[in-house]
Amino acid sequence: MKKLKLEMIVERGEDNLTGRVTINDNLIVENADNVNDLEEKLKLLLFEFENVKPESVEFEHLYDVYALFNQFDFLNIGKVADRAGINAGLLRQYASQVKCPSAKQAQKIEQTIS
């Protein structure tokens, strides 16, 4: 069976994580405590609204900085910052969403961890 690959944007929600996908120009949004639960909830919504079978969906995760460090809590912010050439305190502010990284800073973080 061919998988339908969708980008799932994972970001900080009000009280937990928010995930969103776009399919057929429709935005589908859900909240959950973790990425696995987000996937399950979004798959159910995709079935309800777009008649897409849950087993046929594969997500590509795109994280904001907060969600990234939440999901991969084993990452050492200080070491990631050092390797990215970013001040560790500033990266902690990005991870807690006190500040938002510029596109250039986000790219440095992405290149460092990929």
Protein Blocks (a to p, Z undefined) as FASTA:
>chain_A
ZZddddddddddfklccddddeehiacddddfbfklmmmmmmmmmmmmnopafklpccdd
dddfklmmmmmmmbcfklmmmmnopafklmmmmmnomaccdfklmmmmmmmmZZ
